[in-house]
Every structure is written in structure tokens, then in C-alpha cells.
Amino acid sequence: MSRGSNSAPNYNDLLKKTEHYDKDERYMAISDLCEALKRNAAHANSENNNNTAAASSSTTQIDSQTERRICSAVLSLLDDSSNDVQTVAVKTLGVLLMTVQEEQVNEIADRICGLMLDPTKSALRDVYAIGLKTLVET
């Protein structure tokens, strides 16, 4: 575990970087976002399992507006020009589905289904199919 893992991630900075013109910046941003969501999920699981005051004080809750922005950013990266960014976005989608509210999961499902059926996005249909498979398996 790295030293910085105890500090709360700055989701706003990561979300800005997901829109960067450089594919390497987008890749690092979505990768860091995925890791931050994993840590958040792990803290939430330990809180649920332990039900201790110490666990709840270390957990950073993501507000619904930030949740919505994260979902939107991850979904937009599914059609990124870089295959590497798309791959990490699908991986992040799996983590995201376990951490967000049910309302957000429904919105993600609707958006992925809409993207799969969009005839102008047929080149990315396989990416959306993997995202939909991840959604169903989660």
C-alpha cells in the first residue's frame, strides 16, 4: 500500500484529466479513478463487515452529483480513440457498478444499451458489448 492511499482522492481533478487531449493523461486519469473507486468500495465493505466507528470515519462517501459525473466520464471514455483507455474504462465500469446507487446503475444500463443500438457507433459495438456483459455479471 502506498503512502498516498490514505488520502481522499480528488475526483474533480481526475474527472478533468479524463477529458485531456493526451491519451496518456486520459489513461492515467481513468486508471487512478478505478483504483480510487476500488479503495472506496473496500472501505465501504470493511465498514459493513465491521460496523465500527473507526471504519466509518475513514470512508469517503461520494456524493450523488460526483457519482453522476464519474458515471458520465467513464461512459464517455468507452468511445475514446485509444483502445487502452477503452479497456480501462470497461474495467472501471465493473468497479463503478458495485459502488454507485441503483439509480446510477439503471442509467448506465440505459446508456450502454442505447450506444449498442446506435447505428453510427457500430465500430465500437464490441466495446459496448463488453460493458454490457460486465454490467450483467456484476
Backbone hydrogen bonds, N-H to C=O, Kabsch-Sander energy under -0.5 kcal/mol:
donor,donor_aa,acceptor,acceptor_aa,energy
5,S,2,S,-1.2
6,N,3,R,-1.0
7,S,4,G,-1.0
11,Y,9,P,-1.2
14,L,10,N,-1.9
15,L,11,Y,-2.7
16,K,12,N,-2.0
17,K,13,D,-2.1
18,T,14,L,-1.2
19,E,16,K,-1.4
20,H,17,K,-1.4
26,R,22,D,-2.0
27,Y,23,K,-2.5
28,M,24,D,-2.5
29,A,25,E,-2.5
30,I,26,R,-2.6
31,S,27,Y,-2.3
32,D,28,M,-2.8
33,L,29,A,-2.4
34,C,30,I,-2.2
35,E,31,S,-2.2
36,A,32,D,-2.4
37,L,33,L,-2.4
38,K,34,C,-2.2
39,R,35,E,-2.4
40,N,36,A,-2.4
41,A,37,L,-2.5
42,A,38,K,-2.6
43,H,39,R,-2.5
44,A,40,N,-2.3
45,N,41,A,-2.6
46,S,42,A,-2.4
47,E,43,H,-2.1
48,N,44,A,-2.3
49,N,45,N,-2.3
50,N,46,S,-2.6
51,N,47,E,-2.7
56,S,52,T,-1.6
57,S,53,A,-1.7
58,S,54,A,-1.1
59,T,55,A,-0.8
61,Q,59,T,-0.7
63,D,61,Q,-0.6
67,E,63,D,-2.5
68,R,64,S,-2.2
69,R,65,Q,-2.1
70,I,66,T,-2.7
71,C,67,E,-2.6
72,S,68,R,-2.3
73,A,69,R,-2.4
74,V,70,I,-2.6
75,L,71,C,-2.5
76,S,72,S,-2.2
77,L,73,A,-1.7
78,L,74,V,-0.6
78,L,75,L,-0.8
79,D,76,S,-1.1
80,D,77,L,-1.4
83,N,81,S,-0.5
86,Q,82,S,-2.0
87,T,83,N,-2.3
88,V,84,D,-2.0
89,A,85,V,-2.2
90,V,86,Q,-2.2
91,K,87,T,-2.0
92,T,88,V,-2.8
93,L,89,A,-2.0
94,G,90,V,-1.5
95,V,91,K,-1.3
96,L,92,T,-3.2
97,L,93,L,-2.3
98,M,94,G,-0.6
98,M,95,V,-0.9
99,T,95,V,-0.6
99,T,96,L,-1.2
100,V,96,L,-2.0
104,Q,101,Q,-0.5
105,V,101,Q,-1.7
106,N,102,E,-2.3
107,E,103,E,-1.9
108,I,104,Q,-2.6
109,A,105,V,-2.5
110,D,106,N,-2.4
111,R,107,E,-2.4
112,I,108,I,-2.7
113,C,109,A,-2.4
114,G,110,D,-2.3
115,L,111,R,-2.4
116,M,112,I,-2.4
117,L,113,C,-1.7
118,D,114,G,-0.7
118,D,115,L,-0.5
121,K,118,D,-1.5
122,S,119,P,-0.8
124,L,121,K,-1.4
125,R,122,S,-1.2
127,V,124,L,-0.6
128,Y,124,L,-2.0
129,A,125,R,-2.4
130,I,126,D,-1.9
131,G,127,V,-2.1
132,L,128,Y,-2.7
133,K,129,A,-2.5
134,T,130,I,-2.5
135,L,131,G,-2.1
136,V,132,L,-2.4
137,E,133,K,-2.6
138,T,134,T,-1.7
